[in-house]
Amino acid sequence: MNNSHSNTILLTGATGYIGRRVKMKLLEDADVRLKLLVRHPGSLTRTDDRRIEVIKGSTFDPAALAEAMRGVHTAYYLIHSLGSGDFAQKDRISATNFRDASIAAGVKKIIYLGGLGLKEDQTSEHLLSRIETGEILSAKPEAIEVIWFRAGVIIGSGSASFEIIRNLIQKLPVMITPKWVRTLAQPIGVDDVIRYLDAARQDSITGTHTVDIGAEVLCYETMMRQCAEAMGLRRIILPVPFLTIGLSSYWLNVFTPVPFTVARSLIEGLSSEVTVQNDAAQRLFPEIRPLSFKKSVQTALREAEENQVLSRWSDRGGDVWETDHLHSIADAVFVDRKTLPLGNLRAETVFNSVCSIGGEHGWFRYDWLWEIRGFFDKLAGGVGLNRGRRSQTELRIGDSLDFWKVVDVVPNKRVLLFAQMIVPGKAWLEFRIENGQLIQSAYFIPKGVWGRLYWYMLVPLHSFVFKDMIRSVLDRS
Ligand SMILES: NC(=O)c1ccc[n+]([C@@H]2O[C@H](COP(=O)([O-])OP(=O)(O)OC[C@H]3O[C@@H](n4cnc5c(N)ncnc54)[C@H](OP(=O)(O)O)[C@@H]3O)[C@@H](O)[C@H]2O)c1
């Protein structure tokens, strides 16, 4: 028998773009008890909120799933496997496991967010997989209720679609675009998405429903023009017939922060119309009136300017956590270590200086060298330097920081960054504050002969880049 209380909620994807925001929204309700199923608890924002219980594991781990579901009334499914090999098959297994574990534990309701779009029109494997996930979750309506939301482009500070549009507009006064920029879509602001996801847990919402959500119908060209207006810029947009999916994805990869895989899945989604197909949102949630596209853009721009970005598209850890970073750096084949005394400086001040590295502040010295490295990374289809950072002052585990991922933060003691740029091996950059010293270490585990050659080729550059970096961290403190 399930002893669930309607306020006990399981949230998955709490380290992802949507999940982080849903978590904050749910916690606004003082009665909520929240269970989080996460693969790497370290990447959750630190909190001493006693209403939160963290279960380490994934949807592929039956024991963790059973523990996560115990006593739960409503379970949020806000995850996907895009970015890992054979993601569609993984997503099928993940959704089946989740639905069956929910039913076994007597969970009352699953709330899922997938993508807008019809199965028969789909050319995007990612969107097809999102549809399949919804079908699997809602295949047993007699055993469990499912509210399946379907959203198209989500506009919010840090969302992939918004970052792409913003970067293209900022960087390119004249834009040559594929002809699909005239395809119709129905974007929605992230705050409205979160409002729907939160409202769906009310007891008055019963049964299994597919709920399409979106604000006004617009084509991508109009979105870009309205975004340019909101940014106070004039832009020329020229759609041409010859840009293929591959070329366009490559273009986005080079000019915007998103890597090739994300760019490709978004571009694939552009070629077919994605608009709301049912009136369930108005019937079930009449109190929610989505903001216009332009208003959502204005909110996103303001949040980015005020350093108030709650989550970013690049937050999720993915395969970063397949490596045990602390053990791996101990086994590094090459280490470049520099040490300087803190002098009169407090550890806290130096730590804050370390935490402000990268993003808009740059890498203190030789920024042009980092830019060149980032540019070549982008050309090779990597993440490049222009992902920037979520906040200019704070670092949390799981944050992306230009082409690094933050994999450890110990306040006033240590920051460890793992390289997500394309390198023939594994690389880390560590700052440690210990015994009155700042210790900066670059670690590298090469892959094959090319990995070793790569390290030796960079030794002359490292000698002045790293030497100056540690000096600059102290100078800025
Ligand atoms: N973001 C958008 O613009 C958008 C638009 C329309 C629809 N949606 C839908 O919204 C949902 C959430 O998307 P998102 O953008 O928030 O994704 P996201 O930022 O990529 O985050 C994915 C989350 O899933 C977790 N995860 C992946 N596989 C897992 C597993 N097997 N077990 C447990 N956790 C797992 C990841 O954890 P790690 O940190 O450990 O990797 C991460 O927290 C998806 O269904 C997506 O289709 C999103």
PDBQT file of the ligand as one rigid body, heavy atoms in Angstrom, charges set to zero:
ROOT
HETATM    1  N1  LIG A 501      15.200  23.109 -22.445  1.00  0.00    +0.000 N 
HETATM    2  C1  LIG A 501      14.350  23.304 -23.430  1.00  0.00    +0.000 C 
HETATM    3  O1  LIG A 501      14.464  24.300 -24.177  1.00  0.00    +0.000 OA
HETATM    4  C2  LIG A 501      13.206  22.346 -23.642  1.00  0.00    +0.000 A 
HETATM    5  C3  LIG A 501      12.253  22.614 -24.649  1.00  0.00    +0.000 A 
HETATM    6  C4  LIG A 501      11.177  21.731 -24.809  1.00  0.00    +0.000 A 
HETATM    7  C5  LIG A 501      11.067  20.601 -24.020  1.00  0.00    +0.000 A 
HETATM    8  N2  LIG A 501      12.030  20.341 -23.077  1.00  0.00    +0.000 N 
HETATM    9  C6  LIG A 501      11.914  19.103 -22.299  1.00  0.00    +0.000 C 
HETATM   10  O2  LIG A 501      12.133  19.330 -20.921  1.00  0.00    +0.000 OA
HETATM   11  C7  LIG A 501      12.730  18.178 -20.323  1.00  0.00    +0.000 C 
HETATM   12  C8  LIG A 501      13.940  18.604 -19.521  1.00  0.00    +0.000 C 
HETATM   13  O3  LIG A 501      14.874  19.193 -20.419  1.00  0.00    +0.000 OA
HETATM   14  P1  LIG A 501      16.127  20.074 -19.946  1.00  0.00    +0.000 P 
HETATM   15  O4  LIG A 501      16.403  21.043 -21.034  1.00  0.00    +0.000 OA
HETATM   16  O5  LIG A 501      15.931  20.562 -18.560  1.00  0.00    +0.000 OA
HETATM   17  O6  LIG A 501      17.279  18.970 -19.941  1.00  0.00    +0.000 OA
HETATM   18  P2  LIG A 501      18.803  19.112 -19.472  1.00  0.00    +0.000 P 
HETATM   19  O7  LIG A 501      19.133  20.497 -19.051  1.00  0.00    +0.000 OA
HETATM   20  O8  LIG A 501      19.632  18.508 -20.552  1.00  0.00    +0.000 OA
HETATM   21  O9  LIG A 501      18.869  18.177 -18.188  1.00  0.00    +0.000 OA
HETATM   22  C9  LIG A 501      18.668  16.811 -18.269  1.00  0.00    +0.000 C 
HETATM   23  C10 LIG A 501      18.607  16.268 -16.871  1.00  0.00    +0.000 C 
HETATM   24  O10 LIG A 501      18.352  14.864 -16.918  1.00  0.00    +0.000 OA
HETATM   25  C11 LIG A 501      19.233  14.207 -16.008  1.00  0.00    +0.000 C 
HETATM   26  N3  LIG A 501      19.333  12.832 -16.466  1.00  0.00    +0.000 N 
HETATM   27  C12 LIG A 501      19.597  12.387 -17.715  1.00  0.00    +0.000 A 
HETATM   28  N4  LIG A 501      19.507  11.051 -17.760  1.00  0.00    +0.000 NA
HETATM   29  C13 LIG A 501      19.173  10.643 -16.505  1.00  0.00    +0.000 A 
HETATM   30  C14 LIG A 501      18.898   9.392 -15.936  1.00  0.00    +0.000 A 
HETATM   31  N5  LIG A 501      18.940   8.269 -16.674  1.00  0.00    +0.000 N 
HETATM   32  N6  LIG A 501      18.568   9.325 -14.623  1.00  0.00    +0.000 NA
HETATM   33  C15 LIG A 501      18.504  10.448 -13.870  1.00  0.00    +0.000 A 
HETATM   34  N7  LIG A 501      18.739  11.680 -14.361  1.00  0.00    +0.000 NA
HETATM   35  C16 LIG A 501      19.066  11.771 -15.676  1.00  0.00    +0.000 A 
HETATM   36  C17 LIG A 501      20.504  15.031 -16.125  1.00  0.00    +0.000 C 
HETATM   37  O11 LIG A 501      21.366  14.763 -15.030  1.00  0.00    +0.000 OA
HETATM   38  P3  LIG A 501      22.980  14.968 -15.080  1.00  0.00    +0.000 P 
HETATM   39  O12 LIG A 501      23.239  16.364 -14.566  1.00  0.00    +0.000 OA
HETATM   40  O13 LIG A 501      23.488  13.910 -14.183  1.00  0.00    +0.000 OA
HETATM   41  O14 LIG A 501      23.422  14.804 -16.519  1.00  0.00    +0.000 OA
HETATM   42  C18 LIG A 501      19.899  16.439 -16.078  1.00  0.00    +0.000 C 
HETATM   43  O15 LIG A 501      19.554  16.788 -14.764  1.00  0.00    +0.000 OA
HETATM   44  C19 LIG A 501      13.079  17.214 -21.474  1.00  0.00    +0.000 C 
HETATM   45  O16 LIG A 501      12.131  16.212 -21.564  1.00  0.00    +0.000 OA
HETATM   46  C20 LIG A 501      13.007  18.116 -22.700  1.00  0.00    +0.000 C 
HETATM   47  O17 LIG A 501      12.632  17.411 -23.872  1.00  0.00    +0.000 OA
HETATM   48  C21 LIG A 501      13.085  21.186 -22.863  1.00  0.00    +0.000 A 
ENDROOT
TORSDOF 0
